[in-house]
Amino acid sequence: MATHADLVAALAAGDLDYHAQPVLDVAAGRIAGFELLLRWQTPEGEVSVPPQLLALLRVRPGGGPRPPLRRAAAAATTLLQSDPEAFVSFNVTEGVLEAELPDPGGWIDRLLEDLPRERVVFEIVETARVADLARTVRTLAILRESGVRIAVDDYGTGLSDMERLRQLPIDIVKLDRRLVREGTRRPEALDEVLAFAGGRALPVIAEGVETPAERDAMRARGLVLQQGFLHGRPGSPAAWAEAAGGGPVAPGGKRTKP
């Protein structure tokens, strides 16, 4: 099992890097944004970084962002320059949500540098353990005041209720693949979250869309923002930037797969 020491060694060796996966607007046939996904090149192959190790990627006390976060900023720059309307998102760890942030604006400044804040999205997973909800709400509010947007990722995993979602200052809801599958079979399974999002005018992104049936079922419920293997697999930010700069995407995202 991987340890913190393994991740530190991988960081030093340059074995951590970001891939990008597109979010497609299936109504417009265009890439609407990208999620940056941290990948770890191991002897066994490429894997995602285990969530329990992501706390290592927080900002150093009194210093700038750790190298993977600087790489995230560089990847985001590449992607945002490819399309003047696209957004870029990446995950915020539980450690950030639970930490005291005496100078969050400085942290954001060091991390994002010259990126347009309004096109940057920080994602918090619905399954994140939030011991102090009031503190998390304050932290997210401060982050939003810095100009970025906040998305709840993996919504629908069953480990958080709608009441908690209502208390969080968020801008986007991303549906977990399990809820997408359930909503494909039973459209009414999406009613509660769509009513909540509609009442607050929040965009909803359907994640894990892998089949035309899922794409069409989500679109029928008004979910035109979609992410998943059907629309494009994670790949190099440079390759996806080139794809995004090429104009409209064919239905199913078949033209743009690096």
C-alpha positions in Angstrom: 0.0 0.0 0.0 1.3 3.4 -0.9 2.5 5.7 1.9 3.2 9.4 2.3 6.9 8.6 1.9 6.2 7.0 -1.5 4.3 10.1 -2.6 7.1 12.4 -1.5 9.6 10.3 -3.5 7.3 10.3 -6.5 7.0 14.1 -6.2 10.8 14.5 -6.1 11.2 12.2 -9.1 8.7 14.1 -11.2 6.3 11.1 -11.3 3.2 13.2 -10.5 1.5 15.2 -13.2 -1.9 16.5 -14.2 -4.1 15.1 -17.0 -7.2 16.9 -18.2 -10.7 15.5 -18.9 -13.2 17.7 -20.8 -16.7 18.7 -19.8 -18.8 18.8 -22.9 -21.8 21.0 -23.6 -23.8 18.4 -25.6 -26.4 21.0 -26.7 -23.8 23.3 -28.2 -21.4 20.6 -29.2 -18.5 22.4 -27.5 -16.1 21.8 -24.7 -17.3 23.9 -21.8 -14.4 23.2 -19.4 -11.9 20.7 -18.0 -11.2 18.9 -14.8 -7.5 18.5 -13.9 -6.8 15.0 -12.5 -3.5 14.2 -10.7 -1.9 11.0 -12.0 1.0 9.0 -10.5 3.3 7.1 -12.8 4.2 3.9 -10.9 6.1 0.8 -12.0 2.7 -0.9 -12.4 1.4 1.8 -14.6 -0.5 5.1 -14.2 -2.8 5.5 -11.3 -4.7 8.2 -9.5 -3.3 9.6 -6.3 -5.1 7.9 -3.3 -7.3 10.4 -1.6 -5.7 9.8 1.8 -2.4 11.1 0.4 -3.7 14.3 -1.1 -3.2 16.2 2.1 0.5 16.2 1.1 -0.3 18.5 -1.8 -1.4 21.4 0.4 0.6 24.6 0.5 3.8 24.6 2.5 3.5 26.6 5.7 4.9 30.1 5.0 5.8 29.2 1.4 4.4 28.7 -2.1 2.4 25.8 -3.5 4.0 22.4 -3.7 5.2 21.4 -7.2 2.1 19.5 -8.2 0.0 22.6 -7.5 2.3 24.7 -9.6 1.9 22.1 -12.3 -1.8 22.4 -12.0 -1.6 26.2 -12.5 0.6 25.6 -15.6 -1.8 23.1 -17.0 -4.8 25.4 -16.3 -3.0 28.2 -18.1 -2.5 26.0 -21.2 -6.2 25.0 -21.2 -7.6 28.4 -20.5 -5.6 30.0 -23.3 -7.1 27.5 -25.7 -10.6 28.7 -25.2 -11.7 32.1 -23.9 -14.9 30.7 -22.4 -13.7 27.4 -20.9 -13.3 26.8 -17.1 -10.8 24.6 -15.3 -11.4 22.7 -12.1 -9.4 20.7 -9.7 -9.9 19.1 -6.2 -9.4 20.8 -2.9 -8.4 18.3 -0.1 -10.1 17.7 3.2 -7.1 19.2 4.8 -7.8 22.6 3.2 -11.4 22.4 4.3 -10.5 21.6 7.9 -7.5 23.9 8.2 -7.5 27.4 9.7 -6.8 29.8 6.8 -5.5 33.1 8.2 -4.4 34.3 4.8 -6.4 32.4 2.2 -6.2 35.3 -0.2 -2.4 35.0 -0.2 -2.6 31.2 -0.7 -4.9 31.7 -3.7 -2.6 34.4 -5.1 0.5 32.2 -4.9 -1.4 29.2 -6.4 -3.3 30.9 -9.2 -1.0 33.8 -10.0 -2.3 35.3 -13.3 -5.2 32.9 -13.9 -8.6 34.4 -14.4 -10.3 33.6 -11.1 -13.8 33.5 -12.6 -12.8 30.6 -14.8 -11.3 28.5 -12.0 -13.4 26.0 -10.1 -12.3 24.3 -6.8 -14.1 20.9 -6.3 -14.9 19.4 -2.9 -15.9 15.8 -2.9 -19.3 15.0 -1.3 -17.7 12.2 0.6 -15.1 14.5 2.3 -15.2 14.2 6.1 -16.2 17.6 7.4 -15.9 17.6 11.2 -16.7 21.3 11.5 -19.4 22.3 9.0 -19.4 25.9 10.1 -15.7 26.2 9.6 -16.0 24.6 6.1 -18.7 27.0 5.2 -16.5 30.0 6.2 -13.5 28.5 4.3 -15.6 28.1 1.1 -17.0 31.5 1.5 -13.5 33.0 1.7 -12.4 31.0 -1.3 -15.3 32.3 -3.3 -14.6 35.8 -2.2 -11.2 35.4 -3.9 -13.0 35.1 -7.2 -13.0 31.3 -7.8 -16.1 29.1 -8.0 -16.9 26.1 -5.8 -18.3 22.8 -7.1 -19.5 19.8 -5.1 -18.1 16.7 -6.8 -19.4 13.1 -6.7 -22.9 14.2 -5.5 -25.2 11.2 -5.0 -22.8 8.8 -3.3 -25.2 8.6 -0.3 -22.7 9.8 2.2 -24.1 13.3 2.5 -27.6 14.6 2.6 -29.4 17.4 0.8 -29.5 19.5 4.0 -25.7 19.6 4.1 -25.6 20.6 0.5 -28.0 23.4 1.1 -25.7 24.9 3.8 -22.6 24.9 1.6 -21.8 28.1 -0.5 -21.4 26.4 -3.9 -21.7 27.3 -7.5 -21.8 24.0 -9.3 -23.1 20.4 -8.6 -21.4 17.4 -10.2 -23.4 14.2 -10.2 -21.7 11.0 -9.3 -21.7 8.3 -11.9 -23.9 6.1 -9.8 -26.6 8.7 -9.7 -26.2 9.2 -13.5 -26.7 5.4 -14.0 -29.7 5.4 -11.6 -31.2 8.5 -13.3 -30.8 6.8 -16.7 -33.0 3.9 -15.5 -35.3 6.1 -13.3 -35.4 9.7 -14.3 -37.2 10.6 -11.0 -34.1 9.7 -9.1 -32.7 13.1 -10.2 -35.7 15.1 -9.1 -34.5 16.3 -5.7 -31.0 17.5 -6.8 -32.4 19.1 -10.0 -35.0 20.9 -8.0 -32.4 22.2 -5.5 -30.0 23.3 -8.3 -32.8 24.9 -10.3 -34.0 26.8 -7.3 -30.5 28.3 -6.9 -29.7 28.5 -10.6 -26.7 26.2 -10.2 -25.2 24.4 -13.2 -25.3 20.6 -12.9 -22.6 18.4 -14.6 -23.3 14.7 -15.2 -20.1 12.8 -14.5 -19.2 9.3 -15.7 -21.3 9.4 -18.9 -20.1 6.4 -20.8 -22.9 5.4 -23.2 -25.1 7.2 -25.7 -28.1 6.1 -23.7 -26.7 7.9 -20.6 -25.9 10.9 -22.7 -29.4 11.1 -24.1 -31.2 10.4 -20.8 -29.2 13.1 -19.0 -29.9 15.6 -21.9 -33.6 14.8 -21.7 -33.5 16.0 -18.0 -31.8 19.2 -19.1 -28.3 18.0 -18.1 -26.4 19.3 -21.1 -23.0 19.6 -19.3 -21.5 16.1 -19.3 -18.2 14.5 -18.5 -17.1 10.9 -19.1 -15.3 8.5 -21.3 -18.0 8.9 -24.0 -17.0 12.5 -24.4 -13.3 12.1 -23.8 -10.8 10.3 -21.6 -8.2 12.1 -19.5 -5.2 13.1 -21.5 -2.4 15.6 -21.7 -3.5 19.3 -21.1 -1.6 20.3 -24.3 -3.5 17.8 -26.4 -6.9 18.8 -25.0 -6.0 22.5 -25.4 -5.4 21.8 -29.1 -8.7 19.9 -29.4 -10.6 22.7 -27.6 -9.1 25.3 -29.9 -10.4 23.4 -32.9 -14.0 24.5 -32.6 -17.2 22.5 -32.3 -17.1 18.9 -31.2 -19.0 16.2 -32.9 -21.8 14.5 -30.9 -20.2 12.0 -28.5 -17.0 13.8 -28.5 -15.5 11.5 -31.1 -13.4 14.2 -32.8 -11.5 15.2 -29.7 -9.8 12.2 -28.1 -6.1 12.8 -27.7 
